[in-house]
Each structure stands twice: as C-alpha cells, then as structure tokens.
Amino acid sequence: MNVRKTDEFIADVEWQFEWYVLNAGGPVADRYLDAVEAACHLLGQHARLGPCAGFAQPRLRDWRFFVVFRPFNKHILFYEVMTDNVVMRRAMHGHRDLPKRLREPPQSK
C-alpha cells in the first residue's frame, strides 16, 4: 500500500522533532524521525496492524492507531486505510486528551 502523509501529520511530527532538538538534542530528534518512518513503512506493508481507535467522533471513527517504536513508544500515530492507501492523519503523545486534541489543528499544541 502507498503511505500518504497529511499536512497535519507532517506538522505534528515536525513539532515533536523540534521539541526533541531543543530538549534532548539533534541525535535523539533524528532517532525519533527514524522511528516514525519505520512505523510508517511497516504500516504500508501491514495496514491493518494497528487496531481501530474506537473514537465516538464520526470524523475519527475509522482511524486506527500504532505506537511508535521504543524508546518513543509514548507517541501514537493515527491513520486510516483507504482503498490502496494508508493515510497518516496525526502523530501525538499518548498522554494528551486525544479525542479533543485530534480535532484541533497541530498549531494548538
């Protein structure tokens, strides 16, 4: 399957990358990007690997989720399977109010 990244997904990942650069350094930030890319690649091969998120909000109802590989396993990637595409929707720290935050634009972090 093709993996397509939405603008919101890219903004979320960029925001988290910058956070790691400022708080943990460039090498850790680079490892974060590598872990996200590895997860996206795996989802492209096994799209239904992540379970349905089960959100009540109609727009989020069909979203699935996948936890980023260690040591970044507090970060969750949200995506949809659409025909022959895996559409990466959002990337977020799991300790947030996810149903609320997923409806907000990335800039509101």
N, C-alpha and C positions, 0 to 999 in steps of 0.2 A: 504494500500500500504506500501511497505517497503521504509524506508528513508535511502538512501545511501549518505554518505558524501565523497566528493572527497578530495584529498590531498590539493588542492588549497583552498577549503572551510575551511578545518581544519586550514591551515596556516593563512588564513585571520582572523578567529575567535581567534586563539591564539595570533596573533599580536595585535588585538584590546583588548583582555583580558590583555595582558602585559601593554598596554598603560594605561588602567584603573587602574591597580595595581600601576603604577608609578605616575599617575596624580590625581587619585581620591581615591585610597585605595582598599584594598582587598575586603571589603564588597560590594562595588559598582561593582568591577570586577566580583564577584560571581553572583550578580544580573543580570549583562549583560549575563553571560553564561546561567543562568536560563531562561532569556527572549528568547535567541536564541533557546534553547532546546524546550521551549514551542511552539515557532513558527514552528520548525521542526516537532514536534509531531502533531500539528494542520494540517500542510500540508500533513502529512502522512495519515490523516483521510479525508482531503478535498483537493486533489491535484490540482484541477483547481481553487482554491480560489483566487490565485494571477493572475492578468492579464498578457497577453503577454507583454514583454518589448518593442517590436517593433523596435529592432535594425536592421540596414541595413546589418551589417556584417553577412555573411552567417553562421558562426560558432555560433553566438549569436541569430540568428533569432527566434529560437523556445524557447528561455529562457523566463521564467516567473519570476515575482518578488513579494516579500512580505515584507512589512515593519515590522521591529521588534517592539514588544510591548513597550509602554511607560514605562519608560522615555527614552528609547533607540530608539525612532522612527525616528531618523535621519539615522539609519542603515538599509540597504536593503539586503535581502537575494535573491540570484538569483538561479534558479533551472530549471530543465527540468523534464517533465513527460515522462517516457519511459516504456512502457508496464505496468508492475505492480510495478514499482519503481519511487520514487521521488528522483532524483539525485541532491543533493545540490552542486552547482557549485562554487559560490563565495559569500562572505559577505563583504559589503563595505559601507563606509559612503556615504550618498547620495549627498554630496556637491562636490564630485570628478568629473572629466571628465570621466564619466562612460564608454562610448564606447571605449575610449582609455585605461583606466585602466583595464577594464575587459579582454583585450587582453594581458596584461602584467602579468608576474608571480608575486605572492604575495610578494616576497622579494624586489620588486622595489618600495615599498611604501616609 
